[in-house]
């Protein structure tokens, strides 16, 4: 009996030592490259009560306790935009937290305005569904679910990401899930059709972010897979510049934008298609650009 107990204790001790050697905990801001992925722990307070533990075969876990803002990320840098993100997690938030995809990309006007893009594909959340009670620009269908699309422009959050101002693009599932596949190209296509364009993806990560909350996450698996297939066609039909939804860009669209700018509300007017220079406002400059597109002075690739 004692011999068997000794054997059991020996096996348990060996397992504990083995697991201890395999696991690696990060409890302060740090970036680590492991098994072809980049892992990052980030908190806005260096004294935050939180840790991220890296296991084997792509697994990792994390826990946090009433920190201001905390992120656990695993991903690649850079990305092509054609990736599939496959994941399986156990997520136990108490308060405000979310999981899904986080990425960074350049805005087409980054050279002129030094603005870049943070993009989010939200799969699950705690007590608060990001980004709040704002009205969605559009909805679209991807990977078995309807997503709501949102766009914002303001200070980058968290500020450690380097730029002072960012565009933020959101795709948010209408129902939560802990397991599935995210086809990134479907989201990029849907964003593009709303004028929410991106280029040069600098980072693509699976992310957990918590804010003034506590909880834990176990990432049982998460892989980013190259996908060369074309994206599934979106259900969004209209395009930027076509404000009367007649499937063409012409001088009528320019006139309708001008009317809208001076306070005359057209009967048919798609506001999402009128902001052709993506400055988050509809004005006479948008009308001028549509006119120039119509007569051939500039390309109509808004």
C-alpha positions as CSV (number, residue, x, y, z in Angstrom):
1,X,0.0,0.0,0.0
2,X,2.8,2.4,1.0
3,X,4.7,1.5,-2.2
4,X,1.7,2.3,-4.3
5,X,1.3,5.6,-2.5
6,X,4.9,6.4,-3.1
7,X,4.5,5.6,-6.8
8,X,1.5,7.8,-7.1
9,X,3.2,10.7,-5.3
10,X,6.3,10.2,-7.5
11,X,4.1,10.4,-10.7
12,X,2.3,13.5,-9.4
13,X,5.6,15.2,-8.5
14,X,7.0,14.4,-12.0
15,X,3.9,15.8,-13.6
16,X,4.1,18.9,-11.5
17,X,7.7,19.5,-12.5
18,X,7.0,18.8,-16.1
19,X,4.0,21.2,-16.2
20,X,6.1,23.8,-14.4
21,X,8.8,23.5,-16.9
22,X,6.4,23.8,-19.8
23,X,4.3,26.7,-18.6
24,X,5.5,30.2,-18.7
25,X,3.7,33.0,-16.8
26,X,3.8,36.7,-17.7
27,X,2.6,39.1,-15.1
28,X,3.8,42.5,-16.5
29,X,3.9,44.1,-19.9
30,X,5.9,41.8,-22.2
31,X,6.0,40.5,-25.8
32,X,7.2,36.9,-26.3
33,X,7.6,34.9,-29.5
34,X,6.8,31.2,-29.2
35,X,6.0,28.4,-31.7
36,X,5.5,30.8,-34.5
37,X,3.1,33.2,-32.7
38,X,3.6,36.4,-30.8
39,X,2.1,36.6,-27.3
40,X,1.6,39.9,-25.6
41,X,0.5,40.9,-22.1
42,X,-0.4,44.5,-21.7
43,X,-1.9,46.4,-18.8
44,X,-2.2,50.2,-18.4
45,X,-1.2,49.9,-14.8
46,X,2.2,48.1,-14.1
47,X,0.9,47.0,-10.7
48,X,-2.1,45.3,-12.1
49,X,-3.2,42.0,-10.5
50,X,-3.2,39.8,-13.6
51,X,-1.1,37.1,-15.2
52,X,-1.0,35.3,-18.6
53,X,0.3,31.7,-18.7
54,X,1.6,30.2,-21.9
55,X,1.3,26.4,-22.3
56,X,2.2,24.0,-25.0
57,X,0.7,23.5,-28.5
58,X,-0.7,27.1,-28.6
59,X,-2.6,27.0,-25.4
60,X,-2.7,29.9,-23.0
61,X,-4.7,31.1,-20.1
62,X,-5.1,34.3,-18.2
63,X,-6.7,35.8,-15.1
64,X,-7.2,39.4,-14.0
65,X,-8.7,41.1,-10.9
66,X,-10.2,44.6,-11.2
67,X,-7.5,46.1,-13.3
68,X,-8.2,49.2,-15.4
69,X,-7.4,47.8,-18.8
70,X,-5.8,44.5,-19.6
71,X,-5.1,42.6,-22.8
72,X,-3.9,39.0,-23.5
73,X,-3.0,38.6,-27.1
74,X,-1.8,35.8,-29.4
75,X,-1.2,36.4,-33.1
76,X,1.0,37.1,-36.1
77,X,2.7,40.3,-37.3
78,X,2.1,41.1,-40.1
79,X,-0.9,39.4,-41.8
80,X,-2.3,39.2,-45.4
81,X,-6.0,39.7,-44.7
82,X,-6.8,36.2,-46.0
83,X,-6.5,34.3,-42.8
84,X,-8.9,32.0,-40.9
85,X,-8.9,32.3,-37.1
86,X,-10.0,29.0,-35.5
87,X,-10.5,29.0,-31.7
88,X,-11.9,27.1,-28.8
89,X,-12.0,28.9,-25.4
90,X,-13.5,28.9,-21.9
91,X,-14.3,32.5,-21.0
92,X,-15.4,33.5,-17.5
93,X,-15.8,37.3,-17.2
94,X,-17.2,39.1,-14.2
95,X,-18.0,42.5,-15.6
96,X,-16.8,44.3,-18.7
97,X,-14.6,42.1,-20.9
98,X,-14.6,40.7,-24.5
99,X,-12.9,38.1,-26.7
100,X,-12.3,38.0,-30.4
101,X,-9.9,39.3,-33.0
102,X,-7.9,42.5,-32.6
103,X,-5.8,43.9,-35.4
104,X,-3.8,46.9,-36.5
105,X,-3.6,48.2,-40.1
106,X,-2.8,51.3,-42.1
107,X,-5.5,53.7,-43.2
108,X,-5.3,54.5,-47.0
109,X,-4.7,58.2,-45.9
110,X,-2.1,57.3,-43.3
111,X,0.6,59.2,-45.1
112,X,-1.4,62.5,-45.1
113,X,-3.2,62.2,-41.8
114,X,-1.0,59.8,-39.7
115,X,-4.2,57.9,-38.8
116,X,-4.1,54.2,-38.5
117,X,-6.8,51.6,-37.8
118,X,-7.6,49.3,-34.9
119,X,-10.1,46.7,-36.0
120,X,-12.1,44.3,-33.8
121,X,-14.2,41.2,-34.5
122,X,-16.1,40.6,-31.2
123,X,-17.1,37.0,-30.5
124,X,-18.0,37.1,-26.8
125,X,-18.4,39.6,-24.0
126,X,-19.3,40.0,-20.4
127,X,-21.7,42.5,-18.9
128,X,-21.3,45.1,-21.7
129,X,-21.5,44.4,-25.5
130,X,-18.9,46.5,-27.4
131,X,-19.0,49.1,-28.6
132,X,-22.2,50.1,-26.7
133,X,-25.6,51.5,-27.7
134,X,-24.5,53.1,-31.0
135,X,-26.4,52.5,-34.2
136,X,-24.7,50.0,-36.5
137,X,-23.7,51.2,-40.0
138,X,-24.8,47.8,-41.5
139,X,-25.2,44.2,-40.8
140,X,-23.8,41.2,-42.7
141,X,-23.6,37.4,-42.5
142,X,-20.4,35.5,-42.0
143,X,-19.4,32.1,-40.5
144,X,-23.0,31.3,-39.6
145,X,-24.0,34.5,-37.8
146,X,-25.0,38.1,-38.3
147,X,-22.5,40.8,-37.4
148,X,-23.2,44.5,-36.7
149,X,-20.6,46.9,-38.2
150,X,-19.5,50.1,-36.4
151,X,-16.9,52.8,-37.2
152,X,-15.3,55.4,-34.9
153,X,-12.5,57.9,-35.0
154,X,-10.7,59.2,-32.0
155,X,-7.7,58.6,-29.6
156,X,-6.1,55.2,-29.9
157,X,-6.9,52.9,-27.0
158,X,-4.7,51.7,-25.5
159,X,-2.3,54.6,-26.0
160,X,0.7,52.2,-26.0
161,X,-0.2,51.3,-29.6
162,X,1.8,54.3,-30.8
163,X,-0.5,56.6,-32.7
164,X,-2.4,59.5,-31.3
165,X,-5.5,59.0,-33.3
166,X,-7.0,55.9,-34.8
167,X,-10.0,54.7,-36.8
168,X,-11.8,51.9,-35.1
169,X,-13.7,49.3,-37.1
170,X,-16.0,46.8,-35.3
171,X,-17.7,43.7,-36.4
172,X,-19.8,42.4,-33.5
173,X,-21.7,39.1,-33.4
174,X,-25.3,39.4,-32.4
175,X,-24.9,36.2,-30.2
176,X,-22.0,35.1,-28.1
177,X,-19.9,32.0,-28.8
178,X,-16.8,30.3,-27.4
179,X,-15.7,28.2,-30.4
180,X,-15.7,28.7,-34.1
181,X,-14.0,30.0,-37.2
182,X,-13.6,33.7,-38.2
183,X,-13.1,34.3,-41.9
184,X,-11.2,37.6,-41.9
185,X,-11.6,38.4,-45.6
186,X,-15.4,38.4,-45.2
187,X,-15.1,41.3,-42.7
188,X,-12.6,43.2,-44.7
189,X,-14.9,43.0,-47.8
190,X,-17.9,44.2,-45.8
191,X,-15.9,47.1,-44.3
192,X,-14.6,48.0,-47.7
193,X,-18.1,48.2,-49.1
194,X,-18.9,50.8,-46.5
195,X,-15.8,52.9,-47.3
196,X,-14.0,51.4,-44.2
197,X,-10.8,50.5,-46.1
198,X,-7.6,49.1,-44.8
199,X,-4.2,48.2,-46.1
200,X,-1.0,46.6,-44.7
201,X,-2.2,44.7,-41.7
202,X,0.5,45.0,-39.1
203,X,-1.0,42.7,-36.5
204,X,-3.7,40.0,-36.3
205,X,-4.3,38.6,-32.9
206,X,-6.9,36.6,-30.9
207,X,-7.4,38.9,-27.9
208,X,-9.1,39.1,-24.5
209,X,-9.6,42.6,-23.1
210,X,-11.0,43.4,-19.7
211,X,-11.8,46.8,-18.2
212,X,-12.4,47.4,-14.5
213,X,-13.5,43.8,-14.1
214,X,-12.2,40.4,-13.1
215,X,-12.3,36.9,-14.6
216,X,-10.4,34.2,-16.4
217,X,-9.9,32.7,-19.8
218,X,-8.6,29.4,-21.0
219,X,-7.6,29.2,-24.6
220,X,-7.8,25.5,-25.4
221,X,-6.8,26.1,-29.0
222,X,-6.3,29.0,-31.4
223,X,-4.7,28.8,-34.8
224,X,-4.4,31.4,-37.6
225,X,-4.5,29.7,-40.9
226,X,-3.7,31.1,-44.4
227,X,-6.8,31.1,-46.6
228,X,-6.3,31.8,-50.3
229,X,-9.9,31.2,-51.3
230,X,-12.1,34.2,-52.3
231,X,-14.4,35.6,-49.5
232,X,-18.0,34.7,-49.4
233,X,-20.0,37.4,-51.2
234,X,-21.5,39.9,-48.8
235,X,-25.2,40.8,-48.6
236,X,-24.3,44.5,-48.9
237,X,-25.1,45.7,-52.4
238,X,-24.6,49.4,-52.5
239,X,-21.2,51.1,-52.8
240,X,-19.5,54.4,-51.8
241,X,-20.5,57.4,-54.0
242,X,-23.8,55.8,-55.1
243,X,-26.1,57.8,-52.7
244,X,-29.4,57.0,-54.4
245,X,-28.7,53.3,-54.7
246,X,-29.1,53.0,-58.5
247,X,-25.9,51.0,-58.8
248,X,-24.0,53.8,-60.6
249,X,-22.1,56.9,-59.6
250,X,-23.1,60.0,-61.6
251,X,-23.8,63.7,-61.4
252,X,-27.2,63.0,-59.7
253,X,-25.3,61.6,-56.8
254,X,-23.2,64.7,-56.6
255,X,-26.3,67.0,-56.7
256,X,-28.0,64.9,-53.9
257,X,-24.9,65.2,-51.7
258,X,-24.9,69.0,-52.3
259,X,-28.6,69.2,-51.4
260,X,-28.1,67.2,-48.2
261,X,-25.2,69.5,-47.2
262,X,-27.4,72.7,-47.5
263,X,-30.3,71.0,-45.6
264,X,-32.5,69.7,-48.4
265,X,-33.2,66.0,-47.5
266,X,-33.6,63.9,-50.7
267,X,-36.2,61.2,-50.8
268,X,-33.6,58.5,-51.3
269,X,-30.2,59.1,-49.7
270,X,-27.8,56.6,-48.3
271,X,-25.7,58.5,-45.8
272,X,-23.1,55.7,-45.5
273,X,-22.3,56.1,-49.2
274,X,-22.0,59.9,-49.2
275,X,-18.8,60.3,-47.1
276,X,-16.5,59.4,-50.0
277,X,-13.3,60.9,-48.5
278,X,-13.9,59.0,-45.2
279,X,-13.6,62.1,-42.9
280,X,-16.8,61.1,-41.0
281,X,-18.8,64.1,-42.3
282,X,-20.9,64.8,-45.4
283,X,-20.1,68.2,-47.0
284,X,-19.5,69.9,-50.3
285,X,-16.1,68.3,-50.7
286,X,-17.8,64.9,-51.1
287,X,-20.1,66.3,-53.8
288,X,-17.1,67.8,-55.6
289,X,-15.2,64.4,-55.5
290,X,-18.2,62.6,-56.9
291,X,-18.5,65.2,-59.7
292,X,-14.8,64.7,-60.5
293,X,-15.2,61.0,-60.5
294,X,-18.2,61.3,-62.9
295,X,-16.3,63.4,-65.5
296,X,-13.1,61.3,-65.2
297,X,-10.8,63.7,-63.4
298,X,-10.3,61.2,-60.6
299,X,-10.9,57.4,-60.3
300,X,-14.1,56.3,-58.7
301,X,-12.3,53.9,-56.3
302,X,-13.6,55.6,-53.1
